[in-house]
Amino acid sequence: MPTKVSRTNTPASPMHVIDPATKTQYVLVRADVFERMRGAEEEFDPRDTYPFIDAVMRDDDAVDPALAGYQHYNSASKAQ
């Protein structure tokens, strides 16, 4: 049966709780925060990040002095 707990820390921050029987630590969040987190997880598609990853790689490649060497190594290993 659930037990009500009074809280002394900030209401906006998650509450850390340890089960005394198992010593397992849990993090409690408000139900509305949990629903937002769950909704974000269900809506996430990794393909949405591809344009951002491409932009970061393009910017990094533009200032990488060793990039030509990497490309040469990759071409040489494909020829074998």
N, C-alpha and C positions, 0 to 999 in steps of 0.2 A: 504494500500500500504506500503511495507517495507521501512524503513528509514535506511540510512547508518549512522553508528556511528563510530566516530574516537575513537581509544582506547589509553589509556595512561598507562595501566598496562602491564605486561609481556605477550607477544603473546602466550606463552605455557600454561598459566593458564586460567581457564575458567572465563568468564565474568559474573558477577552477575548484573541482570537488574530488576528493579521494574516497573511494569505497574502503571503509576500515576493514572489511572482511577479506577483500582480495588485494588491497593496496593499488587497485587500478585507478588511474587518474582520468577524469572526464572534464570536458569544457562545456559549460552550459551557456547557451545564448537565448535571447528572447525568441519567441515563436515567429514573429514577423521577420526577424533577421535570418532565421533558419530557412524560412520559405523563400526569401530572396536568394540565399545561397544555393538552395536546391534548384530553383528556377534557372539560375545562371549556369549551373552544371548541365542541366538537361538541354539548354539551348546552345551550348558550346560546340562549335565545329572547328577542328584544327585547321581546316582549309581556309578559314577566315584570317589566319595569321600569315599565310603565304606571302601576300604583298609586303607586309612589314618585314618579314625575314629577308625577302629579296632586296628591299631597300637598305637594310642594315648590311647585308653582304656586299652590295654594290658600293656603299660608302666605305666599307672596310677595305675592299679590294682596290679602291682608288688611291689609297695611301699605303698600300702594302708593298714595300720595296722588294720583297722576296717572291711576289706573285708569279713573275715570269719563270722562276725556278720551279715552283710548284707545278705550273702548267707543263713545263718541259718534262718533268718527272712523270706526270700522269700520261703524257703522250708516249713516252718511252716504254712504260710498263704495258700499255695497250698493244704496242707493236710486237711484243714478245709472244 
